[in-house]
Amino acid sequence: MSTPLKLVAFSKEQPARLLTIYLIEQGIQAEYQYSENEYAHRVMLQEPSDQIKAKELAEEFVLNPNNTKYQTAAWQSGETVKLIPEKSYSAAKTLYDLKQAPFTSSILAICVLIYLLAMIGVSGPYFWLKIQPIEMLVESGQWWRLLGPALIHFSVLHIAFNLLWWWSLGKQIEITFGLSSLLMLFVFSAVVSNVAQLLVSGPNFGGLSGVVYALVGCVWWLGWLKPDWGLALPKPIIGFLLVWLVVGYLDVLPIHMANTAHTVGLICGCLFAWFLAAGAKNTHTQ
């Protein structure tokens, strides 16, 4: 018997169950499977020969999961969808997430440590991480400063906002594509967005938000380019973050925002998503 192949994974059980039942009705040998990770509810295929047709049906389902034909298929099958209770975030679950996403966890811990040190008057990390004008960097050779601003924050609200998004989106990317992919995205988006902000407004800025917008762009475009991969952001969330980006340029907020870093970070994330999708396509073609 063939080893089951993962078709798509969801964070909730109901869509996975509905899609599984619909695929079976269409003559495809599919089964529902639960596992302990972020996208725990999987739709598996028994036969590799069904993959192309199943992928088309899955993409159609992801675009419109509320179509009545899926619920109708469940009724006609006579199956009762028994939902697994959602587990609360216990210490064990948190520990599991930390182990599954070590790079995401490490950056989070470093940012918190640097911020706490600054709060008690230890400003050394801020001094060593602050970016410098390009001519000074060429002279000093301290190229780590191109990454530095991503690790420093200036208020509780600032670090809380950034780290919540970093943890939520970063671990999804790391678990799905591996540590090396998230590392590349982090370095790429941090360096490019920091240099862009430096050239536009000078060296007095900091925060992980350029990288956060890169994560947003990456997950957003992957949800569009590769919906079967199971990564996506709800449209209202995307709308909110894009509006927040525009508000920053209007200069109506009491805080100064690194608007250039946000915009360039978003573009970096979209480009990285395209790179991942194109790489997967080329591998499949070969």
N, C-alpha and C positions, 0 to 999 in steps of 0.2 A: 504493500500500500504506500502511496506517495506521502512524503512529509508535508503537513499542512503549510500553506503559504499565507502570510499576512497580507490582506487586501487593504484594510484601512483600520484605524483605531480612533476611538472617541473617548472623551472625558466622562460621558454619561452612558448609562446602560441602555436606555430606551431606544436611541437611534441605532445603536449596534444591533439590538434585537430585531427592530423593524426591518433594517436592511438585510439581515440574515434571512428572515422569513421571505422577504420579497425575492431575494436571489434564488432561494429554493423553489419558489413558485415559478420562476423563469427557467427552471431546469438546471440550475447551477448547484453543485455540491458545496454548500457553505455551512459553517458552524460558528456559533458564538463562543468566545473564549475570554476569561477574565484573568488579569495578571496584576501584580503589585507595582504599578508605576503611574506616572502622570496621566497617560492616555491608556487606562487600564482595560477598556472594553473593546475587544478586537473582533473583527470579522475575518475568519480564516477560510481559505479555499482548499478543498481536498485534491483537486485536479489542476495541474499547471495549464492544461489546455483551455480551461475556463477563464484564464486571467484577463485576456483582452476584452471579452464581452463583459466580465464582471467589473472591470475597471471603468468601462463606459457607464454602466448602470450605477456604480458607486459615485461617479462624478455628477451624474444627473441627480442622485439622491442628495448629495451635499449641497447642491445649488438650490434645491427645493424640498427639504425633508418633510414639510407639512402637506405635501400633495396627498390627497385622500386615497390614492391608489395603494399607498404603502399600508395604511391602516386597514383598508379593505382586504389586502392580502393576508394580514394577520387574522382578521375575522374569518375569512374563508378557510384558512388553515386549521382553525379550531384550536390554536395554541393560546395558552394564557401566558402573558409575559410577566414572569416573576422577577421583580427587581431586587437586586442585592442592596441592602441598606448602605447608605453613604457613611463612611467611617470618619470619625472626628479626627482632628489633627492632634494626635497624641505625641508623647516624647519619642516613642518608637518610630512613628511615621516621619517625624522631623529628622531623626537620625538616619533613616533610610534615604530620605531626599538628599541629605548632606553627602552621603556616600555615593549616591548616583550622580551627583553634580559637583565634583570636588573643585573645579575651577570657579564655578559660580559661587560656591561657598567661600573660597579663598579670597576672591576680590571683595565680597561682602565683608568678611572679617577684617581685611586690611583697611578698607574705608572706615569702618567703625572704630578700629584701633587708632588710626591717625586722627580722627575727629575727637575721640576721647582724650588723647594726649594733648591736643590743642586746647581743650576745655580746662585742663589742669595746668596750663601754662607751658607745656613742652612744644615749642613751635619749630623745632628742628626739622621734622618731616615736611612741614609747609615750606620751609626755606629751601630744602633740597629737591622738592618736587615742582616748585613753581617754574613755569616755562619762562624762557628768556628770549629776547629778540634773536633772530636767525644769525646775525653777525657775531653775537656773543656766544651762541652755541658752537659756531664754527671755530671760534677762538678757544673755547674751553673744552670742547669735545664731550660735553655732558649731555649726550643725546637721549638719555632716559627722561629728560625733562619734557620731551615731546609727548610722553605718556602721562607725565606727572599730574597735570590738572584734573585728569579723570578720577584721581584717588583722593582729592581734597574737597571738603565741603565747608560751608560757612554758617549753617544754621540747622536746627533740628528738622525744620520743615523741608529744607533743601535735601538733606541726606535721607530722610524718611521717604520722600517722594521717589528719589532716584533708586534707592535700594529695593523698595517694594517692586518696582517695575523690573529692575535688574534680576531679582530673584525669580519673579514670576515667568519672565520671558527667557532669561538666560538658561535656566535649568531645562526648559523645554527644548531649546536648541542643543544644549550639551547632551541630554539624554537621547535625543533623536539622531544627531549627527556625530557625536563624540566630542571629547575635550578639545582636540586639535582644531575643529571647525569653529568653536566658540572663541578659542584663543586667537585664531586668525582674524575673526570678525572684530574682536575687542581691540587688537593692535591696529588693524587697518582703520577702523572708524575713529579710534581715539587720536591717532597721529594726524589723520587728515582733517578731522574736525577741529582739533586743537591748533594746528598750523593755520587753518582758515580763519579761526577766531583771532589768533595772534596778529595776522596780517591786516585784519579789518579794524580791530579795536585795541591792540596792544596786549601786554602780558598779564594784566590784572583780572584774571578770571579763574574759575575752577568748577569742578563738578562732573559727575558721571552722565549728565543728561545728553551729551552728544552721542555717547555709546548707547544710551537707553533709546534714543530716537533711531539709532541704527538697528537695534533689536526689533523695534516696532516696525520699521520698514521691511526688515527681513521676514518676520512672521506674516505681516500683511501681504506681501507679494507672494510668499510661498502658498498662502491660502488661496491666492488667485491662480498662480502658475501650476501648483501641484496640490490640489485639494485632497487627493487620495493619501497624502502624507499625514493628514490629521492635524496640521498646525494652522491656526487661524485666529484672527481677532474679530470680535463682534463689531459690526459697522458703527454702532453708537460710540464705542471706545475709540475707534479710528477717527471718527468725526470730532470727538472731544479733543484728542491730542493734536489734530490738525488745526482746530480752532485756537487752541492754546498757543500753537506755534505762531499763528497770525497775530494774536493778541500781543505777543511779545514784541513784534515789530511796531505796534501802535504806540508803544511807550506810555501806556496808561496805568501800569502797575507800579506799586511803591518799591519794587525790587528791580535791580538791573539783571536782565536775562542775556545769556550768551546765544543770541538768536542765530548767528552765523554757524556756530557749532551745532545747534539743533538741526538746522536745515541741511548742512553738509552731512551730518550723521545720518539723517533720514535717507539721503541719496545713497550714502555708502551701504546702508542696510538693503536697500532695493537692489543695488548692483550685486551685492553678495548673494541675495536670493536668486537672482538670475544666473549667477555663476554656479550655484548648487544645482539648480534645475537643469541648466545646460550640461553640466557634468554628468548628471544622472542619465540624461537623454543619450549622450555620447557613449556612455558605458553600456546602456541597453542596446544601442545600435551595433556596437562591436560584438 
